[in-house]
Amino acid sequence: MAKSIEAFRDERGHLHDSPEMAVIADIAASLGRVGDEGGLTNGVARLILDKRREIEQAFSDLDRLLATQPMLAELIDHPARRRLRA
């Protein structure tokens, strides 16, 4: 007999059992291949999700610092730095 289930879809359209697993899949897709044959990607994505509070705080701190120091923001957004980050 058919049953109704609750599932969570990631950005690629794959279904997952939990919202966390769907978000991990999305983060992993954003990261691309990490390590040999991409074997580290899911682990790194899970770590990002697990450390979300600390990572968000770091970005918040960066945003605050850049807002108070426009020259620092310009250095960080310099085209040469963008090439290094790509």
C-alpha positions as CSV (number, residue, x, y, z in Angstrom):
1,M,0.0,0.0,0.0
2,A,1.3,3.5,-0.8
3,K,2.1,5.7,2.1
4,S,2.7,9.4,2.4
5,I,6.1,10.5,3.6
6,E,7.8,13.7,4.7
7,A,10.9,14.5,2.7
8,F,13.1,17.6,2.1
9,R,14.3,18.5,-1.4
10,D,17.7,20.1,-2.0
11,E,18.4,22.6,-4.8
12,R,19.1,19.8,-7.2
13,G,15.8,18.2,-6.6
14,H,17.0,15.2,-4.6
15,L,15.0,14.1,-1.6
16,H,16.3,13.7,1.9
17,D,15.0,12.4,5.2
18,S,15.8,15.6,7.2
19,P,16.3,19.3,6.5
20,E,19.8,19.0,7.7
21,M,20.7,16.4,5.1
22,A,19.1,18.6,2.3
23,V,21.2,21.6,3.5
24,I,24.3,19.5,3.7
25,A,23.7,18.4,0.1
26,D,23.3,22.0,-1.0
27,I,26.5,23.1,0.8
28,A,28.4,20.2,-0.7
29,A,27.1,21.1,-4.2
30,S,28.3,24.7,-3.6
31,L,31.7,23.5,-2.5
32,G,32.3,21.3,-5.5
33,R,34.9,18.6,-5.2
34,V,37.0,18.7,-2.0
35,G,39.8,16.2,-1.7
36,D,40.6,13.2,-3.9
37,E,37.5,12.3,-5.9
38,G,35.4,14.7,-3.8
39,G,35.5,12.3,-0.8
40,L,35.7,15.2,1.7
41,T,32.9,17.3,0.4
42,N,30.1,15.9,2.5
43,G,32.2,15.9,5.6
44,V,33.2,19.5,5.1
45,A,29.6,20.5,4.4
46,R,28.5,18.7,7.6
47,L,31.2,20.6,9.5
48,I,30.1,23.9,8.1
49,L,26.5,23.1,9.2
50,D,27.7,21.9,12.7
51,K,29.8,25.1,13.1
52,R,27.1,27.4,11.7
53,R,27.0,29.7,14.8
54,E,30.7,30.2,14.8
55,I,30.9,30.8,11.1
56,E,28.0,33.2,11.1
57,Q,29.6,35.1,13.9
58,A,32.9,35.3,12.0
59,F,31.0,36.7,8.9
60,S,29.1,39.1,11.2
61,D,32.4,40.3,12.7
62,L,33.9,40.8,9.2
63,D,30.9,42.8,8.0
64,R,31.1,45.0,11.1
65,L,34.9,45.6,10.6
66,L,34.4,46.3,6.9
67,A,31.6,48.8,7.7
68,T,33.9,50.7,10.0
69,Q,37.0,50.6,7.8
70,P,36.1,51.3,4.2
71,M,39.8,51.0,3.1
72,L,39.9,47.4,4.5
73,A,36.8,46.6,2.5
74,E,38.4,47.9,-0.6
75,L,41.5,45.8,0.0
76,I,39.5,42.6,0.5
77,D,37.4,43.3,-2.6
78,H,40.4,44.2,-4.8
79,P,40.3,42.5,-8.2
80,A,43.6,40.7,-7.6
81,R,42.3,39.3,-4.3
82,R,39.1,38.1,-6.1
83,R,41.2,36.1,-8.6
84,L,43.0,34.5,-5.6
85,R,39.7,33.6,-4.0
86,A,38.2,32.1,-7.2
